């Protein structure tokens, strides 16, 4: 895109291809981070405890439990 513009060629000659350097550095940092950071293992949250409507406050039955 900008490579056809004479000013771009002049700036690259004077300063180097800064956008390309930034891209290369960002890719290097991304590769480094992939080696350091492991993906999060997302698991389903535990099933909430069921509370029977007629039970006293705070009394809960876990999944599979039967009222006595």
CHARMM internal coordinates of N, CA and C (Angstrom, degrees):
IC EDIT
DIST 1 N 1 CA 1.4417
DIST 1 CA 1 C 1.5243
ANGL 1 N 1 CA 1 C 109.04
DIST 1 C 2 N 1.3363
ANGL 1 CA 1 C 2 N 118.33
DIHE 1 N 1 CA 1 C 2 N -67.15
DIST 2 N 2 CA 1.4557
ANGL 1 C 2 N 2 CA 121.19
DIHE 1 CA 1 C 2 N 2 CA -179.49
DIST 2 CA 2 C 1.5215
ANGL 2 N 2 CA 2 C 111.64
DIHE 1 C 2 N 2 CA 2 C -80.80
DIST 2 C 3 N 1.3210
ANGL 2 CA 2 C 3 N 117.11
DIHE 2 N 2 CA 2 C 3 N -13.84
DIST 3 N 3 CA 1.4550
ANGL 2 C 3 N 3 CA 120.05
DIHE 2 CA 2 C 3 N 3 CA -174.04
DIST 3 CA 3 C 1.5208
ANGL 3 N 3 CA 3 C 112.10
DIHE 2 C 3 N 3 CA 3 C -63.77
DIST 3 C 4 N 1.3212
ANGL 3 CA 3 C 4 N 117.88
DIHE 3 N 3 CA 3 C 4 N -23.10
DIST 4 N 4 CA 1.4633
ANGL 3 C 4 N 4 CA 120.46
DIHE 3 CA 3 C 4 N 4 CA 179.40
DIST 4 CA 4 C 1.5292
ANGL 4 N 4 CA 4 C 111.40
DIHE 3 C 4 N 4 CA 4 C -80.26
DIST 4 C 5 N 1.3329
ANGL 4 CA 4 C 5 N 117.80
DIHE 4 N 4 CA 4 C 5 N -17.94
DIST 5 N 5 CA 1.4652
ANGL 4 C 5 N 5 CA 120.77
DIHE 4 CA 4 C 5 N 5 CA -176.49
DIST 5 CA 5 C 1.5320
ANGL 5 N 5 CA 5 C 109.70
DIHE 4 C 5 N 5 CA 5 C -76.97
DIST 5 C 6 N 1.3348
ANGL 5 CA 5 C 6 N 117.45
DIHE 5 N 5 CA 5 C 6 N 130.81
DIST 6 N 6 CA 1.4661
ANGL 5 C 6 N 6 CA 120.00
DIHE 5 CA 5 C 6 N 6 CA -179.80
DIST 6 CA 6 C 1.5320
ANGL 6 N 6 CA 6 C 112.89
DIHE 5 C 6 N 6 CA 6 C -58.67
DIST 6 C 7 N 1.3227
ANGL 6 CA 6 C 7 N 117.98
DIHE 6 N 6 CA 6 C 7 N -35.83
DIST 7 N 7 CA 1.4612
ANGL 6 C 7 N 7 CA 120.02
DIHE 6 CA 6 C 7 N 7 CA -179.42
DIST 7 CA 7 C 1.5277
ANGL 7 N 7 CA 7 C 110.22
DIHE 6 C 7 N 7 CA 7 C -64.37
DIST 7 C 8 N 1.3389
ANGL 7 CA 7 C 8 N 116.72
DIHE 7 N 7 CA 7 C 8 N -35.35
DIST 8 N 8 CA 1.4697
ANGL 7 C 8 N 8 CA 120.54
DIHE 7 CA 7 C 8 N 8 CA 179.18
DIST 8 CA 8 C 1.5260
ANGL 8 N 8 CA 8 C 109.78
DIHE 7 C 8 N 8 CA 8 C -64.79
DIST 8 C 9 N 1.3300
ANGL 8 CA 8 C 9 N 116.66
DIHE 8 N 8 CA 8 C 9 N -46.25
DIST 9 N 9 CA 1.4735
ANGL 8 C 9 N 9 CA 119.88
DIHE 8 CA 8 C 9 N 9 CA 178.89
DIST 9 CA 9 C 1.5148
ANGL 9 N 9 CA 9 C 110.82
DIHE 8 C 9 N 9 CA 9 C -60.26
DIST 9 C 10 N 1.3241
ANGL 9 CA 9 C 10 N 117.17
DIHE 9 N 9 CA 9 C 10 N -39.32
DIST 10 N 10 CA 1.4689
ANGL 9 C 10 N 10 CA 121.48
DIHE 9 CA 9 C 10 N 10 CA 179.94
DIST 10 CA 10 C 1.5327
ANGL 10 N 10 CA 10 C 110.14
DIHE 9 C 10 N 10 CA 10 C -66.66
DIST 10 C 11 N 1.3304
ANGL 10 CA 10 C 11 N 117.18
DIHE 10 N 10 CA 10 C 11 N -44.54
DIST 11 N 11 CA 1.4643
ANGL 10 C 11 N 11 CA 119.99
DIHE 10 CA 10 C 11 N 11 CA 178.98
DIST 11 CA 11 C 1.5249
ANGL 11 N 11 CA 11 C 111.84
DIHE 10 C 11 N 11 CA 11 C -63.93
DIST 11 C 12 N 1.3312
ANGL 11 CA 11 C 12 N 116.77
DIHE 11 N 11 CA 11 C 12 N -40.10
DIST 12 N 12 CA 1.4662
ANGL 11 C 12 N 12 CA 119.98
DIHE 11 CA 11 C 12 N 12 CA 178.21
DIST 12 CA 12 C 1.5254
ANGL 12 N 12 CA 12 C 109.66
DIHE 11 C 12 N 12 CA 12 C -63.64
DIST 12 C 13 N 1.3185
ANGL 12 CA 12 C 13 N 116.50
DIHE 12 N 12 CA 12 C 13 N -40.62
DIST 13 N 13 CA 1.4653
ANGL 12 C 13 N 13 CA 119.99
DIHE 12 CA 12 C 13 N 13 CA 179.16
DIST 13 CA 13 C 1.5203
ANGL 13 N 13 CA 13 C 110.76
DIHE 12 C 13 N 13 CA 13 C -64.41
DIST 13 C 14 N 1.3468
ANGL 13 CA 13 C 14 N 117.59
DIHE 13 N 13 CA 13 C 14 N -37.75
DIST 14 N 14 CA 1.4670
ANGL 13 C 14 N 14 CA 121.21
DIHE 13 CA 13 C 14 N 14 CA -177.65
DIST 14 CA 14 C 1.5302
ANGL 14 N 14 CA 14 C 112.64
DIHE 13 C 14 N 14 CA 14 C -81.62
DIST 14 C 15 N 1.3242
ANGL 14 CA 14 C 15 N 116.94
DIHE 14 N 14 CA 14 C 15 N -42.64
DIST 15 N 15 CA 1.4729
ANGL 14 C 15 N 15 CA 121.24
DIHE 14 CA 14 C 15 N 15 CA -169.66
DIST 15 CA 15 C 1.5213
ANGL 15 N 15 CA 15 C 114.40
DIHE 14 C 15 N 15 CA 15 C -113.31
DIST 15 C 16 N 1.3116
ANGL 15 CA 15 C 16 N 117.49
DIHE 15 N 15 CA 15 C 16 N -11.64
DIST 16 N 16 CA 1.4527
ANGL 15 C 16 N 16 CA 120.56
DIHE 15 CA 15 C 16 N 16 CA -173.43
DIST 16 CA 16 C 1.5137
ANGL 16 N 16 CA 16 C 109.30
DIHE 15 C 16 N 16 CA 16 C 91.35
DIST 16 C 17 N 1.3072
ANGL 16 CA 16 C 17 N 116.20
DIHE 16 N 16 CA 16 C 17 N 168.10
DIST 17 N 17 CA 1.4691
ANGL 16 C 17 N 17 CA 121.04
DIHE 16 CA 16 C 17 N 17 CA -178.48
DIST 17 CA 17 C 1.5236
ANGL 17 N 17 CA 17 C 108.58
DIHE 16 C 17 N 17 CA 17 C -86.31
DIST 17 C 18 N 1.3277
ANGL 17 CA 17 C 18 N 115.53
DIHE 17 N 17 CA 17 C 18 N 83.17
DIST 18 N 18 CA 1.4644
ANGL 17 C 18 N 18 CA 121.94
DIHE 17 CA 17 C 18 N 18 CA -174.56
DIST 18 CA 18 C 1.5342
ANGL 18 N 18 CA 18 C 111.83
DIHE 17 C 18 N 18 CA 18 C -60.08
DIST 18 C 19 N 1.3270
ANGL 18 CA 18 C 19 N 120.59
DIHE 18 N 18 CA 18 C 19 N -46.44
DIST 19 N 19 CA 1.4686
ANGL 18 C 19 N 19 CA 118.81
DIHE 18 CA 18 C 19 N 19 CA 178.38
DIST 19 CA 19 C 1.5373
ANGL 19 N 19 CA 19 C 112.50
DIHE 18 C 19 N 19 CA 19 C -57.71
DIST 19 C 20 N 1.3194
ANGL 19 CA 19 C 20 N 117.59
DIHE 19 N 19 CA 19 C 20 N -40.19
DIST 20 N 20 CA 1.4649
ANGL 19 C 20 N 20 CA 120.35
DIHE 19 CA 19 C 20 N 20 CA 178.53
DIST 20 CA 20 C 1.5223
ANGL 20 N 20 CA 20 C 110.61
DIHE 19 C 20 N 20 CA 20 C -66.90
DIST 20 C 21 N 1.3147
ANGL 20 CA 20 C 21 N 118.10
DIHE 20 N 20 CA 20 C 21 N -38.21
DIST 21 N 21 CA 1.4647
ANGL 20 C 21 N 21 CA 121.63
DIHE 20 CA 20 C 21 N 21 CA 178.18
DIST 21 CA 21 C 1.5299
ANGL 21 N 21 CA 21 C 110.61
DIHE 20 C 21 N 21 CA 21 C -64.65
DIST 21 C 22 N 1.3218
ANGL 21 CA 21 C 22 N 115.60
DIHE 21 N 21 CA 21 C 22 N -41.48
DIST 22 N 22 CA 1.4702
ANGL 21 C 22 N 22 CA 120.02
DIHE 21 CA 21 C 22 N 22 CA 179.36
DIST 22 CA 22 C 1.5274
ANGL 22 N 22 CA 22 C 110.07
DIHE 21 C 22 N 22 CA 22 C -64.89
DIST 22 C 23 N 1.3322
ANGL 22 CA 22 C 23 N 117.36
DIHE 22 N 22 CA 22 C 23 N -44.37
DIST 23 N 23 CA 1.4633
ANGL 22 C 23 N 23 CA 120.51
DIHE 22 CA 22 C 23 N 23 CA 177.55
DIST 23 CA 23 C 1.5254
ANGL 23 N 23 CA 23 C 111.22
DIHE 22 C 23 N 23 CA 23 C -59.24
DIST 23 C 24 N 1.3388
ANGL 23 CA 23 C 24 N 116.73
DIHE 23 N 23 CA 23 C 24 N -46.03
DIST 24 N 24 CA 1.4635
ANGL 23 C 24 N 24 CA 120.51
DIHE 23 CA 23 C 24 N 24 CA -179.90
DIST 24 CA 24 C 1.5299
ANGL 24 N 24 CA 24 C 110.97
DIHE 23 C 24 N 24 CA 24 C -60.70
DIST 24 C 25 N 1.3205
ANGL 24 CA 24 C 25 N 116.77
DIHE 24 N 24 CA 24 C 25 N -43.13
DIST 25 N 25 CA 1.4659
ANGL 24 C 25 N 25 CA 120.61
DIHE 24 CA 24 C 25 N 25 CA -179.87
DIST 25 CA 25 C 1.5238
ANGL 25 N 25 CA 25 C 111.08
DIHE 24 C 25 N 25 CA 25 C -66.54
DIST 25 C 26 N 1.3241
ANGL 25 CA 25 C 26 N 117.55
DIHE 25 N 25 CA 25 C 26 N -40.24
DIST 26 N 26 CA 1.4647
ANGL 25 C 26 N 26 CA 121.04
DIHE 25 CA 25 C 26 N 26 CA 178.51
DIST 26 CA 26 C 1.5288
ANGL 26 N 26 CA 26 C 110.19
DIHE 25 C 26 N 26 CA 26 C -63.95
DIST 26 C 27 N 1.3155
ANGL 26 CA 26 C 27 N 118.13
DIHE 26 N 26 CA 26 C 27 N -40.27
DIST 27 N 27 CA 1.4594
ANGL 26 C 27 N 27 CA 121.12
DIHE 26 CA 26 C 27 N 27 CA 177.90
DIST 27 CA 27 C 1.5296
ANGL 27 N 27 CA 27 C 110.46
DIHE 26 C 27 N 27 CA 27 C -65.57
DIST 27 C 28 N 1.3264
ANGL 27 CA 27 C 28 N 118.00
DIHE 27 N 27 CA 27 C 28 N -40.25
DIST 28 N 28 CA 1.4577
ANGL 27 C 28 N 28 CA 121.62
DIHE 27 CA 27 C 28 N 28 CA 178.75
DIST 28 CA 28 C 1.5248
ANGL 28 N 28 CA 28 C 110.53
DIHE 27 C 28 N 28 CA 28 C -63.38
DIST 28 C 29 N 1.3209
ANGL 28 CA 28 C 29 N 116.66
DIHE 28 N 28 CA 28 C 29 N -44.63
DIST 29 N 29 CA 1.4672
ANGL 28 C 29 N 29 CA 121.29
DIHE 28 CA 28 C 29 N 29 CA 179.07
DIST 29 CA 29 C 1.5274
ANGL 29 N 29 CA 29 C 109.72
DIHE 28 C 29 N 29 CA 29 C -63.13
DIST 29 C 30 N 1.3277
ANGL 29 CA 29 C 30 N 117.36
DIHE 29 N 29 CA 29 C 30 N -41.36
DIST 30 N 30 CA 1.4580
ANGL 29 C 30 N 30 CA 121.12
DIHE 29 CA 29 C 30 N 30 CA 177.67
DIST 30 CA 30 C 1.5238
ANGL 30 N 30 CA 30 C 111.59
DIHE 29 C 30 N 30 CA 30 C -60.36
DIST 30 C 31 N 1.3317
ANGL 30 CA 30 C 31 N 117.27
DIHE 30 N 30 CA 30 C 31 N -42.87
DIST 31 N 31 CA 1.4685
ANGL 30 C 31 N 31 CA 120.20
DIHE 30 CA 30 C 31 N 31 CA 177.82
DIST 31 CA 31 C 1.5262
ANGL 31 N 31 CA 31 C 110.68
DIHE 30 C 31 N 31 CA 31 C -64.59
DIST 31 C 32 N 1.3323
ANGL 31 CA 31 C 32 N 117.55
DIHE 31 N 31 CA 31 C 32 N -42.44
DIST 32 N 32 CA 1.4677
ANGL 31 C 32 N 32 CA 121.29
DIHE 31 CA 31 C 32 N 32 CA 178.28
DIST 32 CA 32 C 1.5254
ANGL 32 N 32 CA 32 C 110.70
DIHE 31 C 32 N 32 CA 32 C -60.49
DIST 32 C 33 N 1.3299
ANGL 32 CA 32 C 33 N 116.97
DIHE 32 N 32 CA 32 C 33 N -42.97
DIST 33 N 33 CA 1.4617
ANGL 32 C 33 N 33 CA 120.59
DIHE 32 CA 32 C 33 N 33 CA -179.41
DIST 33 CA 33 C 1.5191
ANGL 33 N 33 CA 33 C 111.62
DIHE 32 C 33 N 33 CA 33 C -65.77
DIST 33 C 34 N 1.3197
ANGL 33 CA 33 C 34 N 117.76
DIHE 33 N 33 CA 33 C 34 N -36.69
DIST 34 N 34 CA 1.4588
ANGL 33 C 34 N 34 CA 120.32
DIHE 33 CA 33 C 34 N 34 CA 178.86
DIST 34 CA 34 C 1.5244
ANGL 34 N 34 CA 34 C 111.11
DIHE 33 C 34 N 34 CA 34 C -62.93
DIST 34 C 35 N 1.3272
ANGL 34 CA 34 C 35 N 117.37
DIHE 34 N 34 CA 34 C 35 N -31.32
DIST 35 N 35 CA 1.4605
ANGL 34 C 35 N 35 CA 120.79
DIHE 34 CA 34 C 35 N 35 CA 179.00
DIST 35 CA 35 C 1.5242
ANGL 35 N 35 CA 35 C 111.23
DIHE 34 C 35 N 35 CA 35 C -75.88
DIST 35 C 36 N 1.3266
ANGL 35 CA 35 C 36 N 117.37
DIHE 35 N 35 CA 35 C 36 N -28.77
DIST 36 N 36 CA 1.4599
ANGL 35 C 36 N 36 CA 121.59
DIHE 35 CA 35 C 36 N 36 CA -174.62
DIST 36 CA 36 C 1.5214
ANGL 36 N 36 CA 36 C 112.41
DIHE 35 C 36 N 36 CA 36 C -91.95
DIST 36 C 37 N 1.3184
ANGL 36 CA 36 C 37 N 116.56
DIHE 36 N 36 CA 36 C 37 N -42.14
DIST 37 N 37 CA 1.4662
ANGL 36 C 37 N 37 CA 121.42
DIHE 36 CA 36 C 37 N 37 CA -174.48
DIST 37 CA 37 C 1.5244
ANGL 37 N 37 CA 37 C 108.85
DIHE 36 C 37 N 37 CA 37 C -97.84
DIST 37 C 38 N 1.3228
ANGL 37 CA 37 C 38 N 115.66
DIHE 37 N 37 CA 37 C 38 N 122.54
DIST 38 N 38 CA 1.4577
ANGL 37 C 38 N 38 CA 119.53
DIHE 37 CA 37 C 38 N 38 CA 175.98
DIST 38 CA 38 C 1.5209
ANGL 38 N 38 CA 38 C 108.42
DIHE 37 C 38 N 38 CA 38 C -90.92
DIST 38 C 39 N 1.3154
ANGL 38 CA 38 C 39 N 117.18
DIHE 38 N 38 CA 38 C 39 N 147.76
DIST 39 N 39 CA 1.4721
ANGL 38 C 39 N 39 CA 119.02
DIHE 38 CA 38 C 39 N 39 CA 178.76
DIST 39 CA 39 C 1.5207
ANGL 39 N 39 CA 39 C 110.49
DIHE 38 C 39 N 39 CA 39 C -61.75
DIST 39 C 40 N 1.3015
ANGL 39 CA 39 C 40 N 116.28
DIHE 39 N 39 CA 39 C 40 N 145.86
DIST 40 N 40 CA 1.4560
ANGL 39 C 40 N 40 CA 120.99
DIHE 39 CA 39 C 40 N 40 CA 178.01
DIST 40 CA 40 C 1.5209
ANGL 40 N 40 CA 40 C 109.70
DIHE 39 C 40 N 40 CA 40 C -69.83
DIST 40 C 41 N 1.3139
ANGL 40 CA 40 C 41 N 115.40
DIHE 40 N 40 CA 40 C 41 N 136.57
DIST 41 N 41 CA 1.4578
ANGL 40 C 41 N 41 CA 120.78
DIHE 40 CA 40 C 41 N 41 CA 174.94
DIST 41 CA 41 C 1.5209
ANGL 41 N 41 CA 41 C 107.29
DIHE 40 C 41 N 41 CA 41 C -92.13
DIST 41 C 42 N 1.3103
ANGL 41 CA 41 C 42 N 116.86
DIHE 41 N 41 CA 41 C 42 N 103.38
DIST 42 N 42 CA 1.4587
ANGL 41 C 42 N 42 CA 121.27
DIHE 41 CA 41 C 42 N 42 CA -177.46
DIST 42 CA 42 C 1.5134
ANGL 42 N 42 CA 42 C 108.11
DIHE 41 C 42 N 42 CA 42 C -91.54
DIST 42 C 43 N 1.3128
ANGL 42 CA 42 C 43 N 115.69
DIHE 42 N 42 CA 42 C 43 N 125.35
DIST 43 N 43 CA 1.4641
ANGL 42 C 43 N 43 CA 119.71
DIHE 42 CA 42 C 43 N 43 CA 176.59
DIST 43 CA 43 C 1.5290
ANGL 43 N 43 CA 43 C 108.25
DIHE 42 C 43 N 43 CA 43 C -119.25
DIST 43 C 44 N 1.2971
ANGL 43 CA 43 C 44 N 114.51
DIHE 43 N 43 CA 43 C 44 N 162.41
DIST 44 N 44 CA 1.4635
ANGL 43 C 44 N 44 CA 119.34
DIHE 43 CA 43 C 44 N 44 CA 179.83
DIST 44 CA 44 C 1.5233
ANGL 44 N 44 CA 44 C 109.11
DIHE 43 C 44 N 44 CA 44 C -68.09
DIST 44 C 45 N 1.3146
ANGL 44 CA 44 C 45 N 117.41
DIHE 44 N 44 CA 44 C 45 N 141.01
DIST 45 N 45 CA 1.4719
ANGL 44 C 45 N 45 CA 119.53
DIHE 44 CA 44 C 45 N 45 CA 177.81
DIST 45 CA 45 C 1.5241
ANGL 45 N 45 CA 45 C 109.82
DIHE 44 C 45 N 45 CA 45 C -67.16
DIST 45 C 46 N 1.3276
ANGL 45 CA 45 C 46 N 117.45
DIHE 45 N 45 CA 45 C 46 N 154.12
DIST 46 N 46 CA 1.4617
ANGL 45 C 46 N 46 CA 119.10
DIHE 45 CA 45 C 46 N 46 CA 179.56
DIST 46 CA 46 C 1.5268
ANGL 46 N 46 CA 46 C 110.38
DIHE 45 C 46 N 46 CA 46 C -62.57
DIST 46 C 47 N 1.3199
ANGL 46 CA 46 C 47 N 114.77
DIHE 46 N 46 CA 46 C 47 N 149.60
DIST 47 N 47 CA 1.4677
ANGL 46 C 47 N 47 CA 119.69
DIHE 46 CA 46 C 47 N 47 CA 179.24
DIST 47 CA 47 C 1.5208
ANGL 47 N 47 CA 47 C 108.99
DIHE 46 C 47 N 47 CA 47 C -64.63
DIST 47 C 48 N 1.3204
ANGL 47 CA 47 C 48 N 117.35
DIHE 47 N 47 CA 47 C 48 N 137.26
DIST 48 N 48 CA 1.4705
ANGL 47 C 48 N 48 CA 119.34
DIHE 47 CA 47 C 48 N 48 CA 179.38
DIST 48 CA 48 C 1.5281
ANGL 48 N 48 CA 48 C 110.46
DIHE 47 C 48 N 48 CA 48 C -67.51
DIST 48 C 49 N 1.3134
ANGL 48 CA 48 C 49 N 115.60
DIHE 48 N 48 CA 48 C 49 N 151.10
DIST 49 N 49 CA 1.4601
ANGL 48 C 49 N 49 CA 119.96
DIHE 48 CA 48 C 49 N 49 CA 177.30
DIST 49 CA 49 C 1.5231
ANGL 49 N 49 CA 49 C 108.92
DIHE 48 C 49 N 49 CA 49 C -70.79
DIST 49 C 50 N 1.3267
ANGL 49 CA 49 C 50 N 115.20
DIHE 49 N 49 CA 49 C 50 N 142.74
DIST 50 N 50 CA 1.4586
ANGL 49 C 50 N 50 CA 119.59
DIHE 49 CA 49 C 50 N 50 CA 177.94
DIST 50 CA 50 C 1.5152
ANGL 50 N 50 CA 50 C 108.86
DIHE 49 C 50 N 50 CA 50 C -90.18
DIST 50 C 51 N 1.2777
ANGL 50 CA 50 C 51 N 116.56
DIHE 50 N 50 CA 50 C 51 N 134.14
DIST 51 N 51 CA 1.4616
ANGL 50 C 51 N 51 CA 121.38
DIHE 50 CA 50 C 51 N 51 CA 176.80
DIST 51 CA 51 C 1.5232
ANGL 51 N 51 CA 51 C 107.11
DIHE 50 C 51 N 51 CA 51 C -111.51
DIST 51 C 52 N 1.3285
ANGL 51 CA 51 C 52 N 115.93
DIHE 51 N 51 CA 51 C 52 N 126.10
DIST 52 N 52 CA 1.4591
ANGL 51 C 52 N 52 CA 120.36
DIHE 51 CA 51 C 52 N 52 CA 178.66
DIST 52 CA 52 C 1.5167
ANGL 52 N 52 CA 52 C 108.94
DIHE 51 C 52 N 52 CA 52 C -74.99
DIST 52 C 53 N 1.3316
ANGL 52 CA 52 C 53 N 117.97
DIHE 52 N 52 CA 52 C 53 N 135.49
DIST 53 N 53 CA 1.4695
ANGL 52 C 53 N 53 CA 120.97
DIHE 52 CA 52 C 53 N 53 CA -177.82
DIST 53 CA 53 C 1.5272
ANGL 53 N 53 CA 53 C 113.40
DIHE 52 C 53 N 53 CA 53 C -57.65
DIST 53 C 54 N 1.3306
ANGL 53 CA 53 C 54 N 117.95
DIHE 53 N 53 CA 53 C 54 N -32.84
DIST 54 N 54 CA 1.4650
ANGL 53 C 54 N 54 CA 119.51
DIHE 53 CA 53 C 54 N 54 CA -177.43
DIST 54 CA 54 C 1.5325
ANGL 54 N 54 CA 54 C 112.55
DIHE 53 C 54 N 54 CA 54 C -90.07
DIST 54 C 55 N 1.3371
ANGL 54 CA 54 C 55 N 117.41
DIHE 54 N 54 CA 54 C 55 N -1.18
DIST 55 N 55 CA 1.4679
ANGL 54 C 55 N 55 CA 120.32
DIHE 54 CA 54 C 55 N 55 CA -177.92
DIST 55 CA 55 C 1.5210
ANGL 55 N 55 CA 55 C 110.00
DIHE 54 C 55 N 55 CA 55 C -77.47
DIST 55 C 56 N 1.3334
ANGL 55 CA 55 C 56 N 117.22
DIHE 55 N 55 CA 55 C 56 N 151.49
DIST 56 N 56 CA 1.4603
ANGL 55 C 56 N 56 CA 120.18
DIHE 55 CA 55 C 56 N 56 CA 175.23
DIST 56 CA 56 C 1.5238
ANGL 56 N 56 CA 56 C 110.40
DIHE 55 C 56 N 56 CA 56 C -60.88
DIST 56 C 57 N 1.3298
ANGL 56 CA 56 C 57 N 117.11
DIHE 56 N 56 CA 56 C 57 N 156.03
DIST 57 N 57 CA 1.4557
ANGL 56 C 57 N 57 CA 121.91
DIHE 56 CA 56 C 57 N 57 CA -178.51
DIST 57 CA 57 C 1.5259
ANGL 57 N 57 CA 57 C 110.36
DIHE 56 C 57 N 57 CA 57 C -54.82
DIST 57 C 58 N 1.3291
ANGL 57 CA 57 C 58 N 116.48
DIHE 57 N 57 CA 57 C 58 N 132.59
DIST 58 N 58 CA 1.4561
ANGL 57 C 58 N 58 CA 121.46
DIHE 57 CA 57 C 58 N 58 CA 177.15
DIST 58 CA 58 C 1.5091
ANGL 58 N 58 CA 58 C 113.92
DIHE 57 C 58 N 58 CA 58 C 89.03
DIST 58 C 59 N 1.3123
ANGL 58 CA 58 C 59 N 119.41
DIHE 58 N 58 CA 58 C 59 N -9.33
DIST 59 N 59 CA 1.4617
ANGL 58 C 59 N 59 CA 121.73
DIHE 58 CA 58 C 59 N 59 CA -179.49
DIST 59 CA 59 C 1.5235
ANGL 59 N 59 CA 59 C 107.63
DIHE 58 C 59 N 59 CA 59 C -87.10
DIST 59 C 60 N 1.3158
ANGL 59 CA 59 C 60 N 116.08
DIHE 59 N 59 CA 59 C 60 N 124.52
DIST 60 N 60 CA 1.4477
ANGL 59 C 60 N 60 CA 120.19
DIHE 59 CA 59 C 60 N 60 CA -178.03
DIST 60 CA 60 C 1.5171
ANGL 60 N 60 CA 60 C 109.37
DIHE 59 C 60 N 60 CA 60 C -133.32
DIST 60 C 61 N 1.3048
ANGL 60 CA 60 C 61 N 116.56
DIHE 60 N 60 CA 60 C 61 N 150.55
DIST 61 N 61 CA 1.4552
ANGL 60 C 61 N 61 CA 122.02
DIHE 60 CA 60 C 61 N 61 CA 174.63
DIST 61 CA 61 C 1.5179
ANGL 61 N 61 CA 61 C 107.51
DIHE 60 C 61 N 61 CA 61 C -110.61
DIST 61 C 62 N 1.3080
ANGL 61 CA 61 C 62 N 116.84
DIHE 61 N 61 CA 61 C 62 N 132.92
DIST 62 N 62 CA 1.4547
ANGL 61 C 62 N 62 CA 119.42
DIHE 61 CA 61 C 62 N 62 CA 177.12
DIST 62 CA 62 C 1.5139
ANGL 62 N 62 CA 62 C 108.84
DIHE 61 C 62 N 62 CA 62 C -76.79
DIST 62 C 63 N 1.3174
ANGL 62 CA 62 C 63 N 116.74
DIHE 62 N 62 CA 62 C 63 N 164.82
DIST 63 N 63 CA 1.4571
ANGL 62 C 63 N 63 CA 121.33
DIHE 62 CA 62 C 63 N 63 CA -177.32
DIST 63 CA 63 C 1.5213
ANGL 63 N 63 CA 63 C 109.91
DIHE 62 C 63 N 63 CA 63 C -56.89
DIST 63 C 64 N 1.3129
ANGL 63 CA 63 C 64 N 117.10
DIHE 63 N 63 CA 63 C 64 N 132.79
DIST 64 N 64 CA 1.4508
ANGL 63 C 64 N 64 CA 122.54
DIHE 63 CA 63 C 64 N 64 CA 178.90
DIST 64 CA 64 C 1.4993
ANGL 64 N 64 CA 64 C 114.31
DIHE 63 C 64 N 64 CA 64 C 90.45
DIST 64 C 65 N 1.3103
ANGL 64 CA 64 C 65 N 119.83
DIHE 64 N 64 CA 64 C 65 N -14.16
DIST 65 N 65 CA 1.4625
ANGL 64 C 65 N 65 CA 122.44
DIHE 64 CA 64 C 65 N 65 CA 179.69
DIST 65 CA 65 C 1.5251
ANGL 65 N 65 CA 65 C 109.24
DIHE 64 C 65 N 65 CA 65 C -78.36
DIST 65 C 66 N 1.2909
ANGL 65 CA 65 C 66 N 115.50
DIHE 65 N 65 CA 65 C 66 N 146.30
DIST 66 N 66 CA 1.4683
ANGL 65 C 66 N 66 CA 121.15
DIHE 65 CA 65 C 66 N 66 CA 179.29
DIST 66 CA 66 C 1.5298
ANGL 66 N 66 CA 66 C 109.75
DIHE 65 C 66 N 66 CA 66 C -110.43
DIST 66 C 67 N 1.3144
ANGL 66 CA 66 C 67 N 117.72
DIHE 66 N 66 CA 66 C 67 N 142.09
DIST 67 N 67 CA 1.4719
ANGL 66 C 67 N 67 CA 118.27
DIHE 66 CA 66 C 67 N 67 CA 176.45
DIST 67 CA 67 C 1.5134
ANGL 67 N 67 CA 67 C 110.09
DIHE 66 C 67 N 67 CA 67 C -67.41
DIST 67 C 68 N 1.3188
ANGL 67 CA 67 C 68 N 116.63
DIHE 67 N 67 CA 67 C 68 N 147.66
DIST 68 N 68 CA 1.4704
ANGL 67 C 68 N 68 CA 120.00
DIHE 67 CA 67 C 68 N 68 CA -178.89
DIST 68 CA 68 C 1.5012
ANGL 68 N 68 CA 68 C 112.45
DIHE 67 C 68 N 68 CA 68 C -93.64
END
COOR INIT
IC SEED 1 N 1 CA 1 C
IC BUILD
